[in-house]
């Protein structure tokens, strides 16, 4: 059923400039890197956030008049090829991080951002999960023991919590659900063990969930509303953060890195209803959302008050995220074609 359409949402930039828009550093980012001197490696840079993190780092360093080398490291066989980085002035090294010889040949770095990992299509491949999410972090922690390390993790290492709460905070006991979340806790454990063994400053980023024009929970919901697909609301609540805000906070989270390793939740301030998000998109598209199921009393939710206190609250309001995603989809903008699976409660991806 169609509804009367509201004023048409508009993109915040030209369609061809969305990666630049998502990578633009804030003043806080520029100030943070102003005293950096050594090389920066971004491991696993070819995925959904790596390009934006590399470009924001490079842009912030240039704005701060710092001659610091940023190197993107990846097999470059997934979402991004090397030209996307090199065109932005970011150097690249093709490397299979599972190969100890290739890992050993990587240059030393003052700072390492570790983005590598595996999630989708692994429900029947626990050995692959273990290799990428546990063994590789073990080798990286040893290889870069003299660096400062920001290591990506996930809010899925926490248990489900009541949707009436503010979410799990960094003091909540971990209780991962499913092989993927278990492997992510294994990744944390390897970096934490390396931090203690070698005295390496480490921060563990428990992210939940980053969204942009082409990927994320909001894109999944918006696409279902646009296409008239039924939305399962059993996993009825989520947190989200706009990707530019997430990348900025992840860059600056290096200030928290310590030994022993420090976990840090990165997400938005609100607990959001899937049903209400779909209704928002329904108004923007002029369509009536279709629902299935009833909201469970628990969900994967993160309380990010600690990171907001240390790094500031995310700058982008939900209304802008929703409008920009709708504008992108209405302009026939593509997606990464990788649904997040936010509806899943068994942790199988």
Secondary structure by P-SEA (a helix, b strand, c coil): cccccccbbbbcccccaaaaaaacccaaaaaaaccccbbbbbcccccccaaaaaaaaaaaaaaaccbbbbbbbccccccccaaaaaaacbbbbbcccccaaaaaacccccbbbbcccccccccccaaaaaaaccaaaaaaaaaaccbbbbbbbcccccccccccccccccccbbbbccaaaaaaaaaaaaaaaaaaacbbbbbbbbccccccccccaaaaaaaaaaacccccccccccccccaaaaaaaaaaccccccccbbbbbbcccccccaaaaaaaaaaaacbbbbbccccccccccccaaaaaaacccccccaaaaaaaaaaaaaacccccccccccccccccc
